[in-house]
Amino acid sequence: MSQDRPAAINFFKGHPSFRLLPGKEVALAAEELLTPTRRDFDDDTKNRHPLTYGSDEGALWVRQVICDFNNDETFRFATTDKARSKPEFLNLNSGASYGVLSILLESTLAHTGYTRQAFVITPTYFLINDCFIDAGFSNKITAIDELGGGEIDLEGLEIKLSELEEEHKGEDDSTDLQLISNPLKPYHKKIYRYVLYCIPTYANPSGETYTLETRQKLIEIARKYDMLILADDVYDMLNYDQPLNRLAQPPKRLVHLDRETNNDPESFGNTISNATFSKLIAPGLRFGYHESVTQKLAYQLSQGGANTSGGTPSQMNSMIVGTMLKNKSAHKVLNNLRAVYRERSSALYDAVKTYLPEGTHMEPLHGGYFAWVTLPQGYNAKVIGEELQKQYSVVLANGSNFEVIGDTRNWGQRSVRLSISFLEAEEIVKGVKLWGCVCKAFAKRNDLNF
């Protein structure tokens, strides 16, 4: 991995430029939160003092503020829309990466085979493999292809699910659940037979956004096969097409669509939104949340052993973010990020079209951090990237980093991921221009069109 390798220009880094980090706004929110000797919620067991152990699910007032933000200011649901969230549907956590692992540990059981298989959309976020391996899914991960145009290979997914169902037909593995059942607790965990990981909006690394039809069909398949869809909803509010004078309105999340069409109040649902404020405010806050269809799965996640031991893991930071949502400073931070990233995304697209070989493929960025660039046939993206780094100290994220372990697609041969979050527009243009110089030299040596 080259994310932290010293470089003059690093397209691998997937976090905001330091100048975009809202130190002043965070400091003011922390002062507003911590300066009073007492707050009216300090002794409330559902909220608690910001510097003490939090409640298991996280502060109720913060969960309410997040719901208000999502329901009314971003997704803008009608008051009668069943997609609207409630505080009890949320479990606060320490960010999306920890969120994924806690979901896998608390709702799947790969080690015994009760959860039979994990599916990961490819190309995928380059560190997600570790979470699945940590949760026992080594050699149990199947890649499902993005098809472009907001579609994924749903047919291939269902074929594989059908094969697995036939393979395990008649098995009785219900005793496996006793391994994770605490006899002192009055409830039993919901463990899913299958799990699928995806980033439905402005995906990392491809930038793809799934269509409504794709989302609905995926939910239907999940219900049919007792599969949990683990959706990383981390980029969807970073839209660059909508006006900047108000917050962007993202497409409905999978959890919203699942809730709208789920009429069973006792259901755990088949989707979970794994959301974070790392991309919307600052990653160092390490604060995010799970949102489930009803309160049942969110509550289950809040009752994990590590969580109940110390309460919600980001008590103070969650309240800092809650304060920023209440005083609207978070809105200003988010819209500033959108404005800067919009400029950078345009600079990147124009530079790719200007300096890279004819036939290079890149879709315009509509949101998120990343562009997926594929060089023409005959070019070797990995070799070119190594030469680019050696000659000019420009680092690209080669496509080989975004494979699903054990089910690869050779993404590194021609594709790379470029991030717009860390580099300024002029650095982006300079880096792509230098990349083009190396591509041109490679073309000349290998008798390719440029």
C-alpha positions in Angstrom: 0.0 0.0 0.0 1.3 3.5 -0.9 -1.2 5.6 1.0 1.4 7.0 3.5 4.5 6.7 1.4 6.4 10.0 1.0 5.5 11.6 -2.2 5.4 15.0 -3.9 1.9 14.3 -5.1 -0.1 11.5 -3.5 -3.4 10.5 -5.2 -3.8 7.6 -2.8 -4.7 9.6 0.3 -8.4 9.4 1.0 -8.8 12.2 3.6 -9.3 15.9 3.5 -6.4 18.4 2.9 -5.3 19.7 6.2 -6.5 23.2 5.4 -10.1 21.8 5.1 -10.1 20.3 8.6 -12.5 22.5 10.7 -10.3 23.0 13.8 -12.0 26.3 14.7 -15.5 24.9 14.3 -14.7 21.8 16.4 -13.1 23.8 19.1 -16.0 26.2 19.3 -18.4 23.2 19.5 -16.3 21.6 22.2 -16.3 24.9 24.2 -20.0 25.2 23.9 -20.5 21.6 25.1 -17.9 21.6 27.9 -17.8 25.1 29.3 -21.1 24.9 31.4 -20.6 23.4 34.8 -23.7 21.3 34.2 -25.9 20.4 31.3 -29.6 19.4 31.6 -28.8 15.9 30.4 -25.8 15.1 32.6 -27.7 12.9 35.0 -30.0 11.4 32.3 -29.1 7.8 31.9 -30.0 7.9 28.2 -27.5 10.8 27.6 -25.0 11.3 30.4 -22.2 13.8 30.9 -20.0 14.1 27.8 -16.9 13.1 29.7 -18.2 10.0 31.5 -19.2 6.6 30.1 -22.1 6.9 27.7 -25.3 4.9 27.3 -24.9 1.7 25.3 -26.8 3.1 22.2 -25.2 6.5 22.5 -26.7 9.8 23.7 -30.4 10.0 22.9 -30.2 13.7 22.1 -27.4 13.2 19.6 -29.4 10.4 17.9 -32.4 12.7 17.7 -30.3 15.5 16.2 -28.9 13.1 13.6 -32.4 11.9 12.7 -33.6 15.5 12.3 -30.6 16.2 10.1 -31.2 13.2 7.9 -35.0 13.2 7.8 -35.6 16.9 7.3 -32.4 18.6 6.1 -30.7 16.1 3.8 -33.0 13.4 2.6 -36.0 15.6 3.2 -38.6 12.9 3.7 -42.2 13.8 3.9 -43.6 13.7 7.4 -45.7 10.6 6.4 -42.8 8.8 4.7 -42.0 5.4 6.3 -38.4 5.9 5.4 -38.0 8.4 8.2 -35.7 7.4 11.0 -36.1 7.4 14.7 -33.5 7.7 17.5 -34.1 4.1 18.5 -33.1 2.9 15.0 -29.6 4.3 15.6 -26.6 2.9 17.4 -23.7 5.4 17.8 -20.2 4.1 17.2 -16.6 5.1 16.6 -16.7 5.4 12.8 -17.4 3.3 9.7 -14.4 1.0 9.9 -15.1 -0.1 13.5 -18.8 -0.1 12.5 -18.2 -2.8 9.8 -16.3 -5.0 12.2 -18.9 -4.7 15.0 -21.7 -5.6 12.5 -19.9 -8.7 11.4 -19.0 -9.8 14.9 -22.5 -9.2 16.3 -24.7 -10.5 13.4 -22.7 -13.1 11.5 -21.1 -16.4 12.5 -18.6 -17.5 9.9 -16.4 -19.7 12.1 -18.9 -22.5 12.4 -20.4 -22.1 8.9 -23.7 -20.8 10.2 -23.1 -17.7 8.1 -22.2 -19.4 4.9 -20.7 -16.8 2.7 -19.8 -13.1 2.4 -20.2 -11.2 -0.8 -18.2 -8.0 -1.6 -18.8 -5.8 -4.6 -15.7 -5.5 -6.7 -13.7 -3.3 -7.1 -13.9 -2.7 -3.4 -12.5 -0.4 -0.6 -9.0 -1.6 -0.2 -9.0 -2.3 3.6 -12.4 -4.0 3.9 -10.9 -7.5 3.3 -9.2 -7.3 6.7 -12.5 -6.8 8.5 -14.0 -9.8 6.9 -11.0 -12.0 7.5 -10.9 -10.8 11.2 -14.6 -11.9 11.4 -13.8 -15.4 10.2 -14.6 -15.1 6.5 -11.2 -16.1 5.1 -11.9 -18.3 2.0 -15.6 -17.5 2.3 -15.7 -14.2 0.3 -17.1 -14.0 -3.2 -16.7 -11.0 -5.4 -19.8 -9.6 -7.2 -19.0 -7.3 -10.2 -20.2 -3.8 -10.8 -21.6 -3.7 -14.3 -21.5 0.1 -14.8 -24.5 2.4 -15.1 -25.5 1.9 -11.5 -25.9 -1.9 -11.9 -24.3 -4.8 -10.2 -24.3 -8.5 -11.2 -27.5 -9.5 -9.3 -27.9 -12.5 -11.6 -24.5 -13.9 -10.6 -25.2 -13.1 -6.9 -28.4 -15.1 -7.0 -26.9 -18.0 -8.8 -24.2 -18.3 -6.2 -26.8 -18.0 -3.4 -28.9 -20.8 -5.0 -25.8 -23.0 -5.2 -25.0 -22.5 -1.6 -28.6 -23.2 -0.5 -28.5 -26.5 -2.4 -25.1 -27.4 -1.0 -26.3 -26.9 2.6 -29.8 -28.3 2.2 -31.1 -30.3 5.1 -28.3 -29.2 7.5 -29.2 -28.5 11.1 -26.7 -26.1 12.6 -29.0 -24.4 15.0 -26.8 -25.5 17.9 -24.1 -23.1 16.6 -26.1 -20.2 17.9 -25.6 -21.5 21.5 -22.0 -20.5 21.2 -22.9 -16.8 21.1 -25.9 -16.8 23.4 -25.6 -15.3 26.8 -28.1 -17.1 29.1 -28.3 -14.0 31.4 -29.7 -11.9 28.6 -33.4 -12.0 27.7 -33.0 -11.9 23.9 -31.4 -14.0 21.2 -29.2 -12.5 18.6 -30.2 -12.3 14.9 -27.5 -14.1 12.9 -27.7 -13.9 9.1 -27.0 -16.7 6.7 -25.2 -14.4 4.3 -23.8 -10.9 4.3 -23.0 -8.5 1.4 -20.8 -5.4 1.6 -21.3 -2.5 -0.7 -21.0 1.3 -1.1 -24.2 2.2 -2.9 -23.5 5.9 -3.5 -20.2 7.4 -4.9 -18.5 4.0 -4.3 -14.9 3.7 -3.3 -13.1 3.2 -5.6 -15.3 3.3 -8.7 -17.5 6.4 -8.0 -20.6 4.3 -9.0 -24.0 5.0 -7.6 -26.6 2.2 -7.7 -29.9 2.9 -9.4 -33.2 2.7 -7.5 -34.0 -0.6 -9.4 -30.7 -2.1 -8.4 -31.3 -1.2 -4.7 -34.8 -2.6 -4.7 -33.8 -5.9 -6.4 -30.9 -6.3 -4.0 -33.2 -6.0 -1.0 -35.6 -8.6 -2.5 -32.7 -11.0 -2.9 -31.5 -10.3 0.7 -35.0 -11.1 2.1 -35.2 -14.3 0.0 -31.9 -15.7 1.3 -31.7 -14.3 4.8 -28.8 -12.0 3.8 -27.7 -8.8 5.5 -26.7 -5.9 3.2 -24.0 -3.9 4.9 -24.0 -0.6 3.2 -21.2 1.9 3.8 -23.1 5.2 3.5 -20.1 7.5 3.9 -20.0 9.6 0.7 -23.6 10.1 -0.3 -23.9 13.7 1.1 -20.9 14.8 -0.9 -22.8 15.6 -4.1 -21.2 18.0 -6.6 -24.1 18.5 -9.1 -26.7 20.1 -6.7 -26.6 23.8 -5.7 -24.2 24.7 -3.0 -26.5 27.1 -1.2 -28.1 24.3 0.7 -27.3 20.7 1.7 -27.4 18.1 -1.0 -30.2 15.6 -1.2 -28.8 12.1 -1.6 -30.7 9.1 -3.0 -32.6 7.0 -0.5 -30.3 4.6 1.3 -31.0 0.9 1.2 -32.1 1.0 4.8 -34.7 3.6 3.9 -36.1 1.5 1.1 -36.1 -1.6 3.3 -38.0 0.2 6.0 -40.5 1.6 3.5 -41.5 -1.9 2.3 -41.1 -3.8 5.6 -44.4 -4.1 7.5 -43.2 -6.3 10.3 -42.4 -4.3 13.5 -40.6 -7.3 14.9 -38.3 -7.6 11.9 -34.5 -7.0 12.1 -34.5 -6.0 8.5 -32.1 -7.1 5.8 -30.1 -3.8 5.5 -27.9 -1.7 7.8 -26.5 1.7 7.1 -23.0 2.1 8.3 -22.6 5.9 8.3 -19.9 8.2 9.5 -19.1 11.9 9.9 -15.4 11.3 8.9 -16.1 12.5 5.3 -18.6 15.2 6.3 -16.7 16.9 9.1 -13.3 15.4 10.0 -12.0 11.8 10.2 -10.1 12.3 13.4 -13.4 12.6 15.3 -13.9 8.9 14.8 -17.6 9.1 15.1 -20.4 7.4 13.2 -23.6 5.4 13.6 -25.4 2.3 12.5 -29.0 2.7 11.3 -31.3 -0.3 11.0 -34.8 -0.8 9.7 -36.3 -1.1 13.2 -34.8 -0.7 16.7 -34.0 -4.4 16.9 -30.8 -4.7 15.1 -29.5 -1.3 16.3 -30.2 -2.5 19.9 -28.4 -5.8 19.3 -25.3 -4.0 18.0 -25.4 -1.7 21.1 -25.3 -4.8 23.4 -22.0 -6.2 22.2 -19.6 -7.0 25.0 -17.1 -4.2 24.4 -20.0 -1.7 24.1 -21.8 -2.6 27.3 -18.5 -2.6 29.1 -17.8 1.1 28.6 -20.9 2.4 26.8 -20.9 4.0 23.4 -17.3 4.3 22.2 -17.3 8.0 21.2 -19.3 9.7 23.9 -17.7 13.1 23.9 -17.0 13.3 20.1 -20.6 12.3 19.4 -21.7 15.2 21.4 -19.3 17.6 19.7 -20.8 16.5 16.3 -24.3 16.8 17.8 -23.5 20.3 18.9 -22.2 21.2 15.4 -25.4 19.8 13.9 -27.5 21.9 16.3 -25.6 25.1 15.7 -25.4 24.5 11.9 -21.6 24.8 11.8 -21.5 21.2 10.4 -23.7 22.4 7.5 -21.1 25.1 6.6 -18.2 22.6 6.8 -20.0 20.2 4.6 -21.0 22.7 2.0 -17.4 24.1 1.9 -16.1 20.5 1.3 -18.6 20.1 -1.6 -17.5 23.4 -3.1 -13.8 22.6 -3.0 -14.2 19.0 -4.1 -16.4 20.1 -7.0 -13.6 22.4 -8.3 -11.1 19.6 -7.9 -13.3 17.0 -9.6 -13.6 19.3 -12.7 -9.9 19.9 -12.7 -9.2 16.1 -12.6 -11.6 15.2 -15.3 -10.3 17.9 -17.7 -6.7 16.9 -16.9 -7.4 13.2 -17.7 -9.0 14.1 -21.0 -6.1 16.5 -21.8 -3.0 14.6 -20.8 -3.7 10.8 -20.8 -3.8 8.5 -23.8 -6.7 8.6 -26.2 -9.2 6.0 -25.2 -8.6 6.4 -21.4 -11.9 5.9 -19.6 -13.1 8.0 -16.7 -16.6 8.9 -15.8 -17.2 12.5 -14.5 -17.3 12.7 -10.7 -20.8 13.5 -9.4 -19.8 13.1 -5.7 -17.5 11.4 -3.3 -13.8 11.2 -3.2 -12.7 9.0 -6.0 -12.3 8.5 -9.8 -11.7 5.2 -11.4 -9.4 5.6 -14.4 -8.8 2.8 -16.9 -6.0 3.1 -19.5 -6.4 1.7 -23.1 -5.6 -1.9 -24.0 -1.8 -2.5 -24.1 -1.0 -0.1 -21.3 0.3 -1.5 -18.0 -1.0 0.7 -15.2 1.1 -1.0 -12.5 4.4 -0.6 -14.4 3.5 3.0 -15.4 2.6 3.8 -11.8 5.9 2.5 -10.5 7.8 4.5 -13.1 5.8 7.6 -12.3 6.6 7.3 -8.6 10.3 6.7 -9.2 10.8 9.5 -11.7 8.5 12.2 -10.4 7.4 11.1 -6.8 3.8 10.9 -7.9 1.8 8.1 -6.2 -1.2 6.5 -7.8 -3.5 3.9 -6.1 -3.1 0.9 -8.5 -6.2 -1.1 -9.1 -4.6 -4.2 -7.6 -5.3 -2.6 -4.2 -9.1 -2.9 -4.7 -9.5 -6.6 -5.3 -11.6 -9.0 -3.2 -9.1 -11.4 -1.7 -9.5 -14.9 -3.1 -11.7 -13.7 -6.0 -9.6 -11.3 -8.1 -10.3 -9.5 -11.4 -6.8 -8.2 -12.3 -7.9 -4.6 -11.8 -4.2 -3.6 -11.5 -3.4 -4.2 -15.1 -5.1 -1.1 -16.5 -7.0 0.7 -13.8 -6.1 3.1 -11.0 -8.1 5.0 -8.3 -7.5 8.8 -8.0 -8.5 10.7 -4.9 -9.5 14.4 -5.0 -9.8 14.9 -1.2 -6.2 15.5 -0.3 -4.6 17.3 -3.3 -5.3 20.9 -4.4 -6.6 21.5 -8.0 -3.2 22.6 -9.3 -1.5 19.6 -7.8 -4.1 17.3 -9.4 -3.4 18.8 -12.8 0.3 18.6 -12.4 0.2 15.0 -11.2 -2.0 13.9 -14.2 0.2 15.8 -16.6 3.3 14.0 -15.3 1.4 10.7 -15.5 0.7 11.5 -19.1 4.4 12.0 -19.8 5.2 8.5 -18.4 2.3 7.0 -20.4 3.6 8.7 -23.6 7.1 7.2 -23.0 5.5 3.8 -22.3 3.5 4.0 -25.5 6.6 4.9 -27.6 8.6 1.9 -26.2 5.7 -0.5 -26.8 4.5 0.9 -30.2 1.1 1.9 -28.8 -1.1 4.8 -29.9 -1.1 7.8 -27.5 
